[in-house]
């Protein structure tokens, strides 16, 4: 693992920068801190056999998702229910891509989606949080690229509807 990180560090920073760029405000967490925190979680993984580069980034995406959602929940708890951290979800193309959306709301909707369709849930996690391409996602999940594209479109529409229904979009 230690030998792998220098080889993928820049890509992890790129993924983290993408997440941080979509966020409205989270002054306590910067790109480097997100990468380092995700690295610590990855290093502490036991019994993980990295199958390939895409598999590594899939696990990194899960780690970044958990970190960001945890921070957003903590900020929400501090405010005692007021607001929550906002991010831009360009990748999900919800209503207006310029509009910020509550990260906690996305995570909750993604959990509901995964309960209904685990494959679509994983596709969203890999594409949105992991920044994987369609081909990389297909490789990780051992699916065809057309299946990933179809499920990605369906999942985005479902998430858009869920977020609008919950009233947690601007």
C-alpha positions as CSV (number, residue, x, y, z in Angstrom):
1,X,0.0,0.0,0.0
2,X,2.7,2.5,0.9
3,X,4.4,1.9,-2.5
4,X,1.1,2.5,-4.3
5,X,0.2,5.9,-2.8
6,X,3.0,7.9,-4.5
7,X,1.8,6.5,-7.8
8,X,-1.8,7.5,-7.3
9,X,-1.4,10.6,-5.1
10,X,-2.0,13.1,-7.8
11,X,-5.2,11.3,-9.0
12,X,-6.4,11.2,-5.4
13,X,-5.8,15.0,-5.1
14,X,-7.7,15.5,-8.4
15,X,-10.6,13.6,-7.0
16,X,-10.5,15.5,-3.8
17,X,-10.2,18.8,-5.6
18,X,-13.4,17.9,-7.5
19,X,-15.2,17.2,-4.3
20,X,-13.9,20.4,-2.6
21,X,-14.8,22.5,-5.6
22,X,-18.4,21.4,-5.5
23,X,-18.6,22.3,-1.8
24,X,-19.9,25.7,-0.8
25,X,-18.0,26.0,2.5
26,X,-16.1,23.6,4.6
27,X,-13.2,25.7,5.9
28,X,-11.9,22.9,8.2
29,X,-11.2,20.5,5.4
30,X,-9.0,21.2,2.4
31,X,-8.0,19.0,-0.5
32,X,-4.8,17.8,1.0
33,X,-6.5,17.0,4.3
34,X,-9.2,15.0,2.5
35,X,-6.5,13.0,0.6
36,X,-4.5,12.4,3.8
37,X,-7.6,11.3,5.8
38,X,-8.7,9.0,3.0
39,X,-5.1,7.6,2.8
40,X,-5.2,6.9,6.5
41,X,-8.4,5.0,6.1
42,X,-7.0,3.1,3.1
43,X,-3.8,2.2,4.9
44,X,-5.8,0.8,7.9
45,X,-7.8,-1.6,5.7
46,X,-7.1,-5.2,6.5
47,X,-7.3,-8.1,4.1
48,X,-7.8,-5.9,1.0
49,X,-6.4,-7.3,-2.2
50,X,-6.2,-4.5,-4.7
51,X,-7.4,-6.1,-7.9
52,X,-6.4,-3.1,-10.1
53,X,-6.3,0.6,-10.3
54,X,-10.0,1.0,-10.7
55,X,-10.6,-1.1,-7.6
56,X,-8.3,1.1,-5.6
57,X,-10.1,4.2,-6.7
58,X,-13.5,2.6,-5.9
59,X,-12.3,2.0,-2.3
60,X,-10.9,5.6,-2.2
61,X,-14.2,6.9,-3.4
62,X,-16.0,5.2,-0.5
63,X,-13.5,6.6,2.0
64,X,-13.9,10.2,0.6
65,X,-17.7,9.8,0.7
66,X,-17.6,8.7,4.3
67,X,-15.3,11.5,5.3
68,X,-17.3,14.2,3.6
69,X,-20.7,12.9,4.8
70,X,-19.3,12.6,8.3
71,X,-18.0,16.2,8.3
72,X,-21.3,17.4,6.9
73,X,-23.3,15.6,9.6
74,X,-21.0,17.0,12.3
75,X,-21.5,20.5,10.9
76,X,-25.3,20.0,10.8
77,X,-25.3,18.7,14.4
78,X,-23.3,21.8,15.5
79,X,-25.9,24.0,13.9
80,X,-28.7,22.0,15.6
81,X,-30.5,21.3,12.4
82,X,-29.8,24.4,10.4
83,X,-28.7,24.0,6.9
84,X,-25.9,21.5,6.4
85,X,-22.9,21.7,4.1
86,X,-23.7,22.3,0.5
87,X,-22.0,21.0,-2.6
88,X,-22.5,21.4,-6.3
89,X,-23.5,18.1,-7.9
90,X,-22.4,18.8,-11.5
91,X,-21.9,15.1,-12.1
92,X,-25.6,14.3,-11.2
93,X,-27.0,17.1,-13.4
94,X,-29.8,17.7,-11.0
95,X,-32.2,20.4,-12.2
96,X,-29.7,23.2,-12.3
97,X,-26.0,22.1,-12.0
98,X,-25.1,25.5,-10.6
99,X,-27.4,24.9,-7.6
100,X,-25.8,23.7,-4.4
101,X,-27.3,20.5,-2.8
102,X,-27.1,19.2,0.7
103,X,-24.4,16.5,0.9
104,X,-26.3,14.7,3.7
105,X,-29.4,14.6,1.5
106,X,-27.4,13.1,-1.3
107,X,-26.0,10.4,1.0
108,X,-29.4,9.6,2.4
109,X,-31.0,9.4,-1.1
110,X,-28.0,7.3,-2.3
111,X,-28.6,4.9,0.6
112,X,-32.3,4.6,-0.4
113,X,-31.3,4.0,-4.0
114,X,-28.8,1.3,-2.9
115,X,-31.5,-0.5,-0.9
116,X,-33.7,-0.6,-4.0
117,X,-31.0,-1.2,-6.6
118,X,-27.5,-2.0,-5.1
119,X,-25.9,-1.9,-8.6
120,X,-27.2,1.6,-9.3
121,X,-26.1,2.7,-5.9
122,X,-22.5,1.5,-6.5
123,X,-22.5,3.1,-10.0
124,X,-23.4,6.5,-8.5
125,X,-20.8,6.1,-5.7
126,X,-18.0,5.2,-8.1
127,X,-18.9,7.9,-10.7
128,X,-19.8,10.7,-8.4
129,X,-17.6,10.2,-5.3
130,X,-14.9,8.2,-7.1
131,X,-14.7,10.2,-10.3
132,X,-14.4,7.0,-12.3
133,X,-15.2,7.0,-15.9
134,X,-17.9,4.7,-17.4
135,X,-15.3,2.2,-18.5
136,X,-13.5,2.2,-15.1
137,X,-16.9,1.7,-13.4
138,X,-17.8,-1.1,-15.7
139,X,-14.4,-2.7,-15.0
140,X,-14.8,-2.5,-11.2
141,X,-18.3,-3.8,-11.3
142,X,-17.7,-6.3,-14.1
143,X,-20.5,-4.9,-16.2
144,X,-20.6,-3.7,-19.8
145,X,-20.2,0.1,-20.4
146,X,-23.7,0.3,-22.0
147,X,-25.2,-1.1,-18.8
148,X,-23.3,1.4,-16.7
149,X,-24.4,4.3,-18.9
150,X,-28.1,3.1,-18.7
151,X,-28.0,2.6,-14.9
152,X,-26.2,5.9,-14.5
153,X,-28.9,7.8,-16.4
154,X,-31.7,6.0,-14.4
155,X,-30.0,6.6,-11.1
156,X,-29.5,10.3,-11.8
157,X,-33.1,10.7,-12.6
158,X,-34.2,8.8,-9.5
159,X,-31.9,10.8,-7.3
160,X,-33.1,14.1,-8.8
161,X,-36.7,13.1,-8.1
162,X,-35.9,12.0,-4.6
163,X,-34.0,15.2,-3.7
164,X,-36.8,17.4,-5.2
165,X,-39.4,15.3,-3.3
166,X,-37.5,15.7,0.0
167,X,-37.4,19.5,-0.5
168,X,-33.7,19.5,0.1
169,X,-32.8,21.1,-3.2
170,X,-32.7,24.9,-3.5
